[in-house]
Amino acid sequence: MTNHQGTIVSVRGSVVDIRFTEDLPPIHSIIRAGDTGQIILEVLSQRDSQHVRCIALTPTQGLTRGMLVENTGAPLQAPVGKQILSRMFDVFGNPIDRLPAPPELEWRSVHHAPPPLARRSTKSEVFRTGIKIIDVLMPLERGGKAGLFGGAGVGKTVLLTEMIHNMLGHQHGVSIFCGIGERCREGEELYREMKEAGVLSDMVMIFGQMNEPPGARFRIAHAALTMAEYFRDDEHRDVLLLVDNIFRFIQAGSEISGMMGQMPSRLGYQPTMGTELSSLEERIANTDTGAITSIQAVYVPADDFTDPAAVHTFSHLSASIVLSRKRAAEGLYPAIDPLQSNSQLAAPGVVGNRHYTIAQEIRRTLAQYAELKDIIAMLGLEQLSPDDRNLVGRARRLERFLTQPFFTTEQFTGLAGKLVSLDDALDGCERILRDEFKDYPESSLYMIGSIDEAEQKRNATQSAA
């Protein structure tokens, strides 16, 4: 038996104990087992001077006690380089899009320390998405982290796809989509949609599907971040990192912790949850060479925002975008709830006094309209005072102006996608708040880009009539 070979002592599901007589492998080393080395294990703890405990990153069928295994002497590695663009990978860097493996790839360890404080950018910059409601009410931070909260079918994927489209088409960045515990159906649909929308050329997809062992689901996020860091540090490009779903990363860590025999903490979560999440989230940063901006879908267990997983995730986010099923049912897309969503950047010192004042006025108007809805439902609009009637009209026009046709839904809606600058969006909101469009039908403000299109739409409707 050579120095880098060991013997399996026990196999308990995904946890495997291995005995090495000499040269005990360090933590995070990858160990291969099976006839062709197809079973991959990662060292998570050293039990004593001769034994290590590993977690399997692949199914463990076929492993037996006494079987010889080989220590590769290296940690898990991810492929980096320009050749990975427009491709789809698993946690080991194998292509899963039925195409041959990219040539001449460079491989890097998935375990990296966050950038040191000296390299981080200290100024808060706004990340423009070209989507009116986000840029005006909940501006995202360049190099920051935004949470996207929503159930099934309210438009999470469409919103993510549109942001990828705008990022690639207009900001010359790179997008990386990381599916943690994704359904394979969702991954396939997203790949097809991206291809049809023509945004695959500057994009990488990496998936750890929900049927894979927890070790693979846990490490997939680290592999995606390694790819993102390459584009930020070596290519000096801005990266948009989309994670769906960050809760499943915590869930995979919880499964591993239980199998490793650690004492659970509150609600059965792993005791190391805060550390594991921080070691991942702190790598998403804005440095002197570029920025990784992350948008993460967040599942909140039983809608309980005091759940430890939600609490820990919230502490890392600079903006929260909440999608509302009610708005989706009314056809107000993107179906973002403007009153529940918020951003740390929506402050006068960052966005400026004019932007802050307009955003606050919009929120106030929509909040007052929400309070009046019950009265309108019971008594009708006619029973309101003239001032309240004006406020309702203003709020309904604002709601419609904050809808927007997307580039990625052109083939379904027949409406050409619009990218709206922040100045045009603020100008439109300000003019609606000043009642300049009081006499315009509400429909003329629905699904338009800049406010000037309302006039064209009204004229077109009148001439058709």
Secondary structure, DSSP 8 states (H G I E B T S, - for coil): --TTEEEEEEEETTEEEEE-SSS---TTEEEEESTTS-EEEEEEEE-SSSEEEEEESS--TT--TT-EEEEEEEE-EEEESGGGTT-EE-TTS-B-SSS---SS-EEEES------GGGB--S--EE--S-HHHHHHS-EETT-EEEEE--TTSSHHHHHHHHHHHHHHHH--EEEEEEEEE-HHHHHHHHHHHHHHT-GGGEEEEEEETTS-HHHHHHHHHHHHHHHHHHHHTS---EEEEEE-HHHHHHHHHHHHHHTT----GGG--TTHHHHHHHHHTTS-BBSS-BEEEEEEE--GGG-TTSHHHHHHHTT-SEEEEB-HHHHHTT-SS-B-TTT-EETT-SHHHH-HHHHHHHHHHHHHHHHHHHHHHHHHHH-GGGS-HHHHHHHHHHHHHHHHT----GGGHHHH--------HHHHHHHHHHHHTTTTTTS-GGGGTT-SSTHHHHHHHHHHHHH-
